[in-house]
């Protein structure tokens, strides 16, 4: 099944609804509404049916996943009333496919690692990249869904995209191994780790990891495809398009660390939670910096991943100016000698 999240206008403001996407049929099914109808047909009173449906199939995909098999069973049962609870797929307002408790982003594809260090760092990759599956933690506050406009931050001149697989966790677990880590995977989505490359170059020497170069926006969507629909992650094809023009073709290959190894490593002395998103790292030639181009205001970026779909993100035509930006301080160590 393909799970997505849409926004619906109500008298009380925007409400997020969980949907099942059926792109081949051109529709999405409001799962809570459909399940409530299913319960009513079994004798439940309308008010109780709606309350039960929203409890099991909430607008939060992370919360729903936390319900385990009851959640999936209810989602499948809801399809019995799909015809009476569906919308045209092109008419809904999408939000980030999953509202993750934690977003982590990895670095696992050899081709991108080599391209990035050759083009940007002008050096060989650090040995530590091959010692363990590296990752950083990003904000969960600035996630954008399919067709949601991304504000172009005024502090960058090098707005980049990154085509990644988003691994969505299905159940909690600590101290996993590669042998059992994939049992904790719910599904995959398209993850666009937007990057401000010029800001990234200034921030990384601080030694605290990415900050403003990443946290202004993550694209997640258009939906999460459950693992029963994915025969194998390895070998999936990807494509990048800007303003309708194909800029690169890529494929899931050349793992330095596999998805199972990345998930297991993240869980060591930590805990995976239902709905957590872990980015795979950029697929080879899946970023603009690898092909010598960046996004401009008004552009539209489309990232397609086989087995999932296409995540489309329009970039704002106007730059979003920050109300304040720090002034550099005097560097006190100009004449410092070790």
C-alpha positions in Angstrom: 0.0 0.0 0.0 1.0 3.6 -0.6 0.4 5.8 2.4 0.2 9.6 2.1 -0.9 12.6 4.0 -3.1 15.4 2.7 -4.5 18.7 4.1 -8.2 19.3 4.2 -9.8 22.6 5.0 -12.4 22.5 7.8 -14.2 25.2 9.8 -11.6 24.6 12.5 -8.7 25.1 10.1 -6.4 22.8 8.2 -6.8 19.1 9.1 -4.3 16.4 8.1 -5.8 13.2 6.7 -4.1 9.9 6.1 -4.8 8.5 2.6 -4.1 5.4 0.5 -2.8 6.5 -2.9 -3.8 4.6 -6.0 -1.9 6.4 -8.7 -2.9 3.9 -11.4 -6.6 4.7 -10.6 -6.0 8.4 -10.3 -7.4 8.6 -6.8 -6.6 8.7 -3.1 -8.8 7.2 -0.3 -9.4 9.0 2.9 -8.7 6.1 5.2 -10.4 7.3 8.3 -13.5 8.2 6.4 -13.6 4.9 4.6 -13.0 2.9 7.7 -15.8 4.7 9.5 -18.1 3.8 6.7 -16.9 0.2 6.9 -17.6 0.1 10.6 -21.1 1.6 10.1 -21.9 -1.1 7.7 -21.1 -3.6 10.5 -23.5 -1.9 12.8 -21.5 0.9 14.5 -23.2 4.2 15.2 -21.8 7.0 13.0 -20.3 9.0 15.9 -18.5 6.0 17.4 -17.4 4.8 14.0 -15.7 8.2 13.3 -14.1 8.2 16.7 -12.7 4.7 16.3 -11.6 5.3 12.8 -9.6 8.4 13.7 -8.0 6.6 16.7 -6.7 3.8 14.5 -6.1 5.8 11.3 -5.0 9.3 12.5 -3.6 12.0 10.4 -0.2 11.2 11.8 1.4 8.3 9.8 4.0 7.9 12.6 1.3 7.4 15.2 -0.6 5.1 12.9 2.5 2.9 12.3 2.9 2.7 16.0 -0.4 0.8 16.1 1.3 -2.2 14.6 -0.8 -4.8 12.8 -4.1 -3.2 13.9 -3.2 -0.1 11.8 -2.4 -2.1 8.7 -5.5 -4.3 9.1 -7.8 -1.3 9.5 -6.2 0.4 6.4 -6.9 -2.7 4.3 -10.4 -3.1 5.7 -11.1 0.5 4.9 -10.6 -0.1 1.2 -14.0 -1.9 1.2 -15.6 1.6 1.2 -13.0 3.3 -1.0 -15.5 4.3 -3.7 -17.4 6.4 -1.1 -14.3 8.1 0.4 -12.0 8.9 -2.5 -10.7 12.1 -4.1 -9.0 12.7 -7.4 -5.3 12.4 -6.9 -4.5 15.6 -8.8 -6.9 17.7 -6.7 -5.5 17.1 -3.2 -3.0 19.2 -1.2 -0.2 16.9 -0.1 1.9 17.2 3.0 5.1 15.4 4.0 4.3 11.7 3.6 5.5 11.0 7.2 5.6 13.2 10.3 8.8 11.6 11.6 9.8 11.8 15.3 13.4 11.9 14.2 15.0 12.5 10.8 18.5 11.1 10.2 20.4 11.3 7.0 23.1 8.8 6.0 25.9 8.6 3.5 26.1 5.2 1.8 26.6 5.4 -1.9 30.2 5.2 -3.2 29.6 7.1 -6.5 28.2 10.2 -4.8 30.9 10.1 -2.1 33.6 10.1 -4.8 31.9 12.7 -6.9 31.3 15.1 -4.0 34.9 14.9 -2.8 36.4 15.2 -6.3 34.2 18.3 -7.1 33.7 20.1 -3.8 36.3 18.9 -1.3 39.1 18.5 -3.9 40.4 15.7 -1.8 40.0 12.0 -1.1 37.1 11.0 1.1 38.0 10.6 4.8 38.9 7.1 5.9 36.2 7.4 8.6 33.4 7.3 6.0 34.4 3.7 5.4 34.8 2.8 9.1 31.1 3.2 10.0 27.8 4.4 8.4 27.9 8.1 9.0 24.7 10.1 9.5 23.4 13.4 10.9 20.2 14.5 12.6 18.0 17.1 10.9 15.0 19.2 11.9 11.5 17.7 11.8 9.9 21.1 11.6 10.6 22.0 7.9 9.3 19.0 5.9 7.5 19.6 2.6 5.2 17.3 0.7 4.5 16.7 -3.0 3.7 20.0 -4.8 4.4 22.1 -1.7 6.4 25.2 -2.5 9.9 25.4 -0.9 10.9 29.0 0.1 14.2 29.9 -1.5 16.4 31.0 1.5 18.1 34.3 0.8 21.3 33.3 2.6 22.4 30.9 -0.2 23.4 31.2 -3.9 23.8 27.4 -4.3 20.5 25.7 -3.6 20.9 22.0 -4.3 18.8 18.9 -4.3 19.7 15.4 -3.3 17.8 12.3 -4.5 17.7 9.8 -1.7 15.7 6.9 -0.4 13.8 7.6 2.8 13.7 4.5 5.0 10.6 4.7 7.2 10.8 2.7 10.4 7.9 0.4 11.2 8.6 -0.7 14.8 10.9 0.3 17.6 14.1 -1.5 18.3 17.5 -1.0 19.9 20.9 -2.7 19.3 19.7 -4.4 16.1 22.0 -6.3 13.8 21.9 -6.4 9.9 20.2 -9.8 10.2 17.1 -8.4 11.8 17.2 -4.6 11.1 15.0 -4.9 7.9 12.2 -6.5 10.0 11.9 -3.0 11.5 11.4 -1.2 8.1 7.9 -0.2 7.2 8.4 1.2 3.8 10.4 3.7 1.6 9.7 7.1 0.2 11.5 9.7 -1.9 13.7 12.0 0.4 15.0 15.2 -1.0 17.8 16.5 1.4 17.9 20.1 0.1 21.3 21.6 0.6 22.7 25.2 0.6 26.2 24.2 -0.7 27.9 27.6 -0.1 26.6 27.6 3.5 27.6 24.0 4.0 31.2 24.8 3.1 31.2 27.5 5.9 29.5 25.4 8.5 31.2 22.0 8.3 34.6 23.2 9.6 32.8 24.3 12.9 32.7 20.6 13.6 29.1 20.5 14.8 27.6 19.0 11.6 25.1 20.6 9.2 23.0 23.5 10.5 21.4 26.1 8.2 22.8 24.4 5.1 20.2 21.6 5.6 17.5 22.6 8.1 15.5 25.0 5.9 13.7 22.2 4.1 13.4 18.4 3.5 11.1 17.0 0.8 9.3 13.8 1.7 6.8 12.0 -0.5 4.8 11.8 -2.5 3.8 8.8 -0.3 5.4 5.9 1.6 5.3 2.6 -0.2 5.2 -0.4 2.1 7.9 -3.0 1.8 5.5 -5.8 0.6 5.4 -3.8 -2.7 9.2 -3.5 -3.0 10.9 -6.6 -4.3 14.4 -5.2 -3.7 15.8 -1.8 -2.9 19.0 -2.5 -4.7 18.7 -1.8 -8.4 15.8 0.7 -8.2 16.2 3.4 -10.8 15.9 7.2 -10.2 15.6 10.3 -12.4 16.1 14.0 -11.8 14.1 16.6 -13.7 14.3 20.4 -13.4 11.6 22.4 -15.3 10.7 19.2 -17.1 14.2 18.6 -18.4 16.0 15.3 -17.5 19.3 16.3 -15.8 20.4 12.9 -14.6 19.6 9.2 -14.4 20.7 7.1 -11.5 20.3 3.7 -9.8 20.5 2.2 -6.3 23.9 0.6 -6.5 27.5 0.7 -5.0 26.5 0.6 -1.4 29.3 1.3 1.0 26.9 0.2 3.8 23.6 -1.5 3.0 20.2 -0.4 4.3 20.3 -3.1 6.9 23.7 -2.0 8.1 22.7 1.6 8.3 19.5 0.9 10.3 21.4 -1.5 12.6 24.1 1.1 13.3 21.6 3.9 14.0 20.0 1.6 16.6 23.2 0.9 18.6 22.7 2.5 22.1 19.8 4.3 20.6 16.2 3.4 19.6 14.4 3.4 16.3 10.9 4.7 16.7 7.8 4.1 14.5 7.8 6.7 11.8 11.5 7.7 12.0 13.0 8.6 8.7 16.5 7.6 7.8 17.9 9.0 4.5 20.0 6.6 2.5 22.4 9.3 1.4 22.5 10.7 -2.2 22.4 8.3 -5.1 25.2 8.7 -7.6 24.6 11.8 -9.7 21.5 12.5 -7.7 22.6 16.0 -6.7 23.1 19.2 -8.7 26.7 19.7 -7.4 27.7 16.5 -9.2 26.5 17.8 -12.6 27.4 21.5 -12.1 24.0 23.1 -11.6 21.9 24.6 -8.8 18.3 25.5 -8.4 17.1 29.0 -9.1 14.0 30.9 -7.9 10.9 29.7 -9.8 12.4 26.3 -10.7 10.5 23.0 -10.3 12.5 20.0 -9.2 11.1 16.5 -9.7 12.8 13.4 -8.2 11.5 10.1 -9.3 12.2 6.7 -7.7 11.1 3.4 -9.2 8.6 1.6 -7.0 7.6 4.8 -5.2 6.7 7.7 -7.5 7.7 11.3 -8.2 8.2 14.0 -5.6 7.7 17.4 -7.2 8.8 20.6 -5.4 8.2 24.1 -6.9 10.8 26.6 -5.6 9.5 30.1 -4.7 9.9 32.8 -7.3 10.9 35.2 -4.6 13.8 34.8 -2.1 12.8 34.5 1.6 14.9 37.0 3.4 15.9 36.2 7.0 15.1 39.1 9.4 18.6 38.8 10.9 21.9 37.2 10.1 25.0 37.1 12.4 27.9 39.3 11.8 31.3 37.6 11.7 33.4 38.2 14.9 37.1 39.0 14.9 39.1 35.8 14.7 41.4 35.8 17.8 43.9 33.2 16.6 45.5 34.7 13.5 49.0 34.4 14.9 48.5 31.2 16.9 51.3 28.6 16.6 50.9 25.0 17.7 
